[in-house]
Amino acid sequence: MRGKPSWGTLLITLGLVVGSVIMLVPLYWMFVMSFRPKTEIFNLAAPIWPSRTSLEGFRTLFESYPVLRWIENTAVVAAISSAITVSLSLLAGYAFAKLRFWGRDVLFVVFLSTIMVPIQVIMVPEFFVLSWFHLLNSNWGVILPRCAEAFGIFMTRQFMLTIPDELIEAGRLDGASELGIFIRIVLPLCKPLIGVLLVFAVVWRWNDFAWPLVVFTDQAKFMLQVGLNYLKGDPNPDWNSIMALAVIALTPMLILFLFCQRLFVQGIAGTGLKQ
């Protein structure tokens, strides 16, 4: 029988509610500002909900800037780079978790240590490398340097350590190749992990700002976050348009998380259970 909730449960619930409100207020303000008439933008006495909704910010945004190109560029970069990142993370994680080769653990530690290197430290060398290969101002200049993520490989390795070795050995005794074992045995067990990696990879690429800002110089090739910064840097910024672009940039990520929420939670819960 369910008893009365304890004070600890009530305090935790209250803390979660307060934290949720704190997190949602900026999102609500952004959404309302995008539909608020320009006459109410800087009116401190304006109601919490606009007196009338206006699409002027969205109309100005699409008429003055190549937003559709920005959305297309961001979607292409996010899709291609996420597919490559997830594939490399799964393959490398399987190798580090289930294959035995000389220097495996040392190589994993060295590779994992790259997480501690800030992107600002390697921006200049990466810029020169891309310049040598003539990849500046192109989508591949953003995609290729971020294909292998140490965090994704770490999560994959930790998840695959929970897969019994007996399944791998059984596949080898049946004469299956390592690639066949990976595709037919390991991947079907990694659906929650794939969901987590996909959500992380898409969010990272969709919201990437620093590196695309360095690579792209043509306004028509901007990604959404770079375009958002470009609007904000205007001497007389149109806050309706800025908030409208922020809503456009945020909406796909919310939809993605809602669809992958169950896989995301399962993958996080199943990662790191075995050392």
N, C-alpha and C positions, 0 to 999 in steps of 0.2 A: 504493500500500500504506500502510496505517496504521502509523505508527511509535509509539514509546513517548510517552506524554503528557509535555509539558515541565513544568518546575517551576512556570512561570507558570500553566499550566492547572490543575495540582494545587492551587496556592494559591488560585486563583479558585474552584475547586470547593469547597475546604475553607471558604472564606469564605462562600459561598452556603449551605452546609450549616449552618454555625454561625448565620448570620443567620436561616435558616428555623426552626431550633430556638428561637432567641430569640423569634421571632414567634409560634410555635405554643404555647409554654409557657403564656402567659396564657390563650389560648383553651382549652387542655386543662384548666387549673385552673378556669376558669369552668364548663366542661361538667361536670367532676367535682363541683364544689361544688353544682351544681343538683340532682344526684342523690344527694348524700351525706346520711345521716341527721343530724338536728339535733344528736344527741349527739356527733357527730364534727366539727362545724363548727370549734370552737376547740381541738380536741385536736391539739397539735403532734406527738404520737406516732402520729397516724392514718396508715394506709398511703396510698401514692400513689393507689391505686384503692380506693374505699370497700369496707368489708367486706360491705356489702349495699346494693343500690340502693334508693332510696326516692323516691316521687313526691309526698311530703308537701309539698315546696315548691311544685310545680305546683298541687296541690289547694288549698292555702291561697291561692295567688295568684288562682285563678279564682273561689274562693268569696268572697274579701274585696274584690276590685277588679273594675271593669268592663273586664277585659282584652280581651274580644271586641270591645267598642266601640272600644277603643284601636287594635286591629289593623285594624278596619274603617275608622276615620278615617284612619289612616296609609296604608292601601292606596288609599283614594279620593284623598287629597291627592297621593300619589306618582304615581298613574296619570294623573290629570288634568293636574297641573303638568308632568309629564315629557312628555306628548304635546304640550302647548302649547310648552314650552321647545324640544323637538327641532324642531317645525315652524317656530318663529320663527328658530331658529339656522340651519336650512337655507335659508330664504327670504332672511334678511339676509346670510348668507354668500355666497349666489349673487349678490346685488345688489352686494356689495362686491368680488367677484372677477371678475364677467363683465359687469357693466353700467357704462357710462361716464356720469357725471353730475357737475355742478359741485360741488366741495367734497367729493368722495367720500373721498379719502385723509385730509383733515383731519377729517372726521366720524368716520372709522374710528379714528383716533388718539384723538380725544376720547372716543369710546365705549369704547375699550380701556383708557383711563386710569381708568375707573371700577372696574377690578379692584383698584386701590390704595386704594380708599375702604373702610375697615372697616364692617361692618354696624352696629357700635355707634354710629357717627357719625350714621347716618341713622335710627336706631330711633325717636327722638322725633318727627321730622317725619312719618315713615310712620305712626306711631301716631295722630297727629292727623288725617291724611288718611283713614285707615280709620274713625276715629270719625265724621268728617263724613259718610261714605258708609254708616254703620251696618253695617260689615263686621266689627266686633270680635266675638270668640267664634263665628266661623263659618269654615268651610273655605276659602271664597273670600278671606278676610282673610289666609290663609297662602299661597294659590296665586298671586294676582294680583301682589303685589310682587316675586315671584321668577321671573316668566315669562321675561324676557329676560336671558340670562346672557352677559356679554361674553366669557367664556372659551369658551363653546360657539360663538359667532359667529366668534371668532378661529380656532378649530380648523376650522370649516367653510370659512372663506375660504382658509386655507392648503391644505386638501385640494383645493378646487375650482380653485385655481391650477394644479394638476397636470393638469386636464382640458384637452385641446387646444382652442384657440379655433376650430379648423377645424370641429369638430363643431357648435359653437354657430352659426357662420356658415352651415353647410350647412342647419341647421334653419330659419334665417331666410330663406335663399334659397328653400326649399321652401314658404314662406308660413306657417310655424308661429308662433304667438304666443309671447311670452316665457314665459307660464305653461305652454304646451304643450311648449316646449323643456325647461323645468325638470322637468316631470313625466315626459316620454317619453325624454329623452336624459340629463339630469343625474342624476336620482334613481337610475336603475338602476346607475349607476357609483359610487354613494355608499353601497352596502350596508355596507362595513366602517366608514365614518364614522358611519352611523346607529347601528350597534352600539355604538360608543364613546360617542356622545352619549347613547344610551339608558341605558347602564350608569352613566355619570356622573350623569345627571339623576335616575335612580331612587335611586341611593345618596345623593345630596345631599338629596333630599326625604325619603327614608325615615329618614335619620339627623339631620334638621334638629332643632335644639333651641332655640336662642336666640330666633328669631322666634316659633315656636309658643308658647313660654313666655310671651311678651308678649301674644299675641293671645287665647289661650284662658284662661278663668277657670273654666269649668264642668268639673269632674273627668270627667264622662262624655264630654267632647269632646276629652280629651287625646290627643296622639299618643304613640307608644311611648316615645320618648326623654324626653318630659316626664313620662310615667307612671313611668319608671324613676327619674328624679330625685325624683319625689314619694315613691316607696317608700324611697329612700335617706334622705330627710329626716325619716323617722319617728323619734321619740325612741328607740324600741326596734326598730331595723330587723331584719326577717326576711331574713337573708342567703340562705337557701335560695330564697325567693321572688324576691329581687333577681337572683340568678344565673339562675333559671329564666326570668325576663322577658328578661334579656340574651340567653339562648340563643334565645328566641322571636324577638327582634328581629334577631339576627344570621343565623339560618338562611336566610331568603329571599334575603338579599344574597349568600350563598355559592352558593346554587343559581343565581341570576341570572348570577353571574360564570362559573360552570362552563359554562353553556349558551352564553354570549356570548364565551367566552374567545378563540376563533379570530378572530371579527370584531373583538374588542377589540385584539388584537395587530396585526392587519392595518391597522386604522384608525390606531393610534398610529404604526406604521411608515410609513404613507403620508402623514402630516401633516407639513408643513414641508419637503418635499423641494424645493419651488420657491419662491423669494422673489419 
